Amino acid sequence: MLTRIFTTQRLAHRVVQVYDAAGEGWRDLTPLCVPRHDHGLVTVSDRIYALGGLDSAEQQLSSVERYDPSTDEWSVFAEMPTGKHSFGCAVVKGLIYLVGGFSGPDRAKTSSVEVFNPVTKMWTEAASLATPRVWLRCVELQGKLYAIGGEDHLPEPVDTVSIYDPATNGWAAGPGMSEKRSSPACCVLADRIYVTGGDDDSDTRLASVEVSAPP
């Protein structure tokens, strides 16, 4: 199990840092193979995966890199079906879900959901969101995928929370947030979802924090 926090910088850097909660503090690791920002970053089976994003020339990336903490090495691991950035990304039962985002040569806002199996290196499609969304965040809770906030096609920030059940390949509407949020940060603690910050519909940066009700 990974017991450290890994970060990558936002503006198409290769920098990777790790924070050791045992007391070592922050230190630099081997950089990414390709500079990227607005990408996805998840862990599966003690490996870290960096997916898509934009490079230093603001071009969309379709590459998937994998990091092995035991060797401190990144490698180009797979290719996405299309370049994509500013999507939601989370892991459910060992599969990596990419939700929404800007995609394709015209960088259109999408509602598509792509699923990557890191064991087989195969991509499949899951049921799409009801509407296109970008700058959303995704988390896993009790075997389901939560797509939180973001910006819709209008474009306006949304308070929408959508819940995907892999067992039925279907989406359901969850309880909406009290504020509209684009680009928030989210995490799960003790079976509750915490949502922090983001931009609201007046383009104001938020400092507020919301937490979901217990399941």
C-alpha positions, 0 to 999 in steps of 0.5 A: 500500500502506498503511504506517501503523497505524490504531486506533479506540477500544473503548468506542463512540468516534469517535476514529481515530488513525494511527501513522506508522512513518517517524517522525511518531508518532501523530496524530488523524484524522477521526473515524468517522461513528458511535461504535462498539466491538466492530466489525471493521476491515480494509483493502482496496485502500488503503481502511479499512472499519469494520463493525458493532459497538455504538454508545454506547447499546450498540445493535447497528450494521449500518452499514459505513463506509469511510475514504479516506486521501487525503482523510481522510474517512469515509463510510457505505458500505453496510449489513450484512444484520443488526446484529452485534458481537464477530465475527471479521473478515479479508480474503481475496482482496479479500473481507471475511469476518465470522465468528460474533459476536452477531447479531440482535435477541436478540443470539444467538451465531452460527456464520454467515459473511457475505462482503462484496464492496466492489466490488459492495457485495453480501453473500453467505453462506459455510459456517458454523462448526461451532459458534457463537463470539464474541470470536474473531479471524480472519487470512488466511494463504496464501489461507485464513481462520483463525478463532482462539479465542473463546468458544463457546455454553457459554459457555467460551473455546476453543483451537480454530483453524478453517481456511476454504478459499474454493476449497471453501467448507469448514472444516477443523480446524487445530492447537489452541492450547496455551491457551484464549483469548477475545478474543486479538489475532492477526497474521501475520508471515513466514507464521506466525500470532502469538496474544497475550493474551486471557481463559482459562477461569478469566477470567484475563487472559493475557500469553502468546504463541503462534506457529503452526508454519511451513506 
